[in-house]
Amino acid sequence: MNKYEGEYRGAALQSLLLALGHSEALVEKILKSCGVDRIDPERWYDLHWGCNVVYGEVAARIGPSAILAVGKKMIEAAVFPPGLDDVRSMLSGLDAAYRLNARGPSIGGITCTFDEDRSATLDWTAPGPCALNIGIIQGCCSRVGARPLVEHGPTGCMEHGAPSCIYRVSW
């Protein structure tokens, strides 16, 4: 049984097209293997399908570096709240941004706490592969001109059954 229940906005899933746009044939193969011809930015898709099937297919065919690129490009395609204009507001606004792009009774979330002047800890329970999450964090920081170092915490990983992933971000 899947612990997540909800939907994911097509506009956010279109990051796949942005990141892999250089290989239209590959994008077509991935979408076809996931049962669609295209991703409609106005449509809502099953959360499990979007996060696990589509991104899982990209990871299987191309690898984690492609998923990282998709996460970075997601920042260009996904809906974001206004006023996120520095690293601190961008990282603390990740959960709000996620909730603009995912909806439903059980979609997980992202909690941010700031540790020092230029570092934060993100507790990530939203579904998706770690490479995607790290790409999202890097893309958010890049969007406001920061170059982050993102480290996965040692307390476990959702990809291996942990309840969340912890990311330490410094910039």
C-alpha positions in Angstrom: 0.0 0.0 0.0 1.3 3.4 -1.0 1.5 5.9 2.0 0.9 8.9 -0.3 -2.4 9.9 -1.8 -2.9 12.9 -4.0 -2.1 14.6 -7.2 0.8 16.4 -8.9 0.4 19.5 -11.2 1.4 18.9 -14.8 3.3 22.2 -14.9 5.8 20.8 -12.4 6.0 17.5 -14.2 6.9 19.4 -17.4 10.4 19.9 -15.9 11.1 16.5 -17.4 10.6 18.1 -20.9 12.8 21.1 -20.0 15.6 19.0 -18.6 15.6 16.4 -21.4 14.5 18.7 -24.2 17.7 18.0 -26.1 16.5 14.5 -26.7 12.9 14.6 -27.9 12.9 10.9 -28.9 14.0 9.9 -25.4 11.2 12.0 -23.8 8.7 10.4 -26.1 9.9 6.9 -25.2 9.7 7.8 -21.4 6.2 9.3 -21.7 5.0 6.4 -23.8 6.3 3.8 -21.3 4.4 5.8 -18.6 1.2 5.6 -20.6 0.9 9.1 -22.0 1.8 11.0 -25.2 2.4 14.3 -23.4 2.2 16.1 -20.1 -0.6 18.7 -19.9 0.6 21.6 -17.7 -3.1 22.4 -16.8 -3.9 18.8 -15.7 -3.4 17.1 -12.3 -1.8 13.7 -12.3 -1.7 10.9 -9.7 1.0 11.7 -7.2 2.4 8.2 -7.2 2.5 8.1 -11.0 4.2 11.5 -11.3 6.8 11.0 -8.6 7.6 7.3 -8.9 6.6 6.1 -12.3 7.8 9.1 -14.4 10.9 10.0 -12.4 11.6 6.3 -11.8 11.5 5.7 -15.6 14.0 8.6 -16.1 16.3 7.2 -13.4 16.2 3.7 -14.9 16.8 4.9 -18.5 19.3 7.7 -17.9 20.4 7.7 -14.3 20.4 9.9 -11.2 22.2 12.8 -12.9 19.2 13.2 -15.2 16.8 13.3 -12.2 19.1 16.0 -10.6 18.7 18.0 -13.8 14.9 17.6 -13.8 14.8 18.8 -10.2 16.8 21.9 -11.1 14.5 22.6 -14.1 11.4 22.1 -12.0 12.1 25.4 -10.4 11.6 27.0 -13.9 8.3 25.1 -14.6 6.6 24.8 -11.2 4.3 27.4 -9.6 6.0 29.3 -6.8 4.6 31.7 -4.2 5.6 35.4 -4.7 8.2 37.1 -2.7 10.8 34.4 -2.5 13.8 36.5 -3.3 16.7 35.2 -1.2 18.0 31.9 0.0 16.3 31.9 3.3 12.9 32.8 2.0 13.3 30.4 -0.9 14.2 27.4 1.3 11.5 28.2 3.9 9.0 28.6 1.1 9.7 25.2 -0.4 6.8 23.6 1.4 4.4 26.3 0.2 5.7 25.9 -3.3 5.3 22.1 -3.0 1.7 22.6 -1.9 0.9 24.7 -5.0 2.1 21.8 -7.1 0.7 18.9 -5.1 -2.6 18.4 -3.5 -4.4 15.6 -1.6 -5.0 14.1 1.8 -1.5 12.5 2.2 1.2 14.3 0.2 4.1 14.7 2.7 5.9 18.0 3.1 9.1 19.9 3.6 10.2 21.5 6.9 13.1 24.0 7.0 15.0 25.1 10.0 18.0 27.5 9.8 21.1 26.4 11.7 23.5 29.2 11.2 23.9 32.3 9.1 24.4 30.4 5.9 23.0 26.9 6.5 19.7 25.1 6.9 18.3 21.7 7.5 15.4 20.4 5.4 13.3 17.5 6.7 11.7 16.1 3.5 8.7 13.8 3.6 7.3 14.6 0.1 7.6 11.7 -2.3 10.2 11.5 -5.0 13.8 10.3 -5.5 16.6 12.0 -3.5 18.3 13.2 -6.7 15.1 15.1 -7.6 15.0 16.7 -4.2 18.6 17.7 -4.3 18.1 19.2 -7.8 15.1 21.1 -6.5 17.1 22.5 -3.6 20.0 23.5 -5.9 17.6 25.1 -8.4 15.9 27.1 -5.7 19.3 28.4 -4.5 20.5 29.1 -8.0 17.3 31.0 -8.7 18.3 33.6 -6.2 22.0 33.6 -7.1 23.4 31.3 -4.4 25.6 28.3 -5.0 24.6 25.7 -2.4 26.3 22.6 -1.0 23.6 20.0 -0.4 24.4 17.0 1.8 22.1 14.1 2.5 21.9 13.5 6.3 23.1 10.2 7.7 19.8 9.3 9.5 18.3 7.3 6.6 16.7 7.7 3.2 13.1 7.5 2.1 14.3 5.5 -0.9 15.4 2.8 1.6 12.3 3.0 3.8 13.1 5.8 6.2 10.2 8.2 7.1 12.1 11.2 5.7 15.3 12.4 4.2 17.3 15.1 5.9 19.3 17.5 3.8 21.9 19.9 5.1 22.2 23.0 2.9 24.9 25.6 3.1 25.6 28.5 0.8 
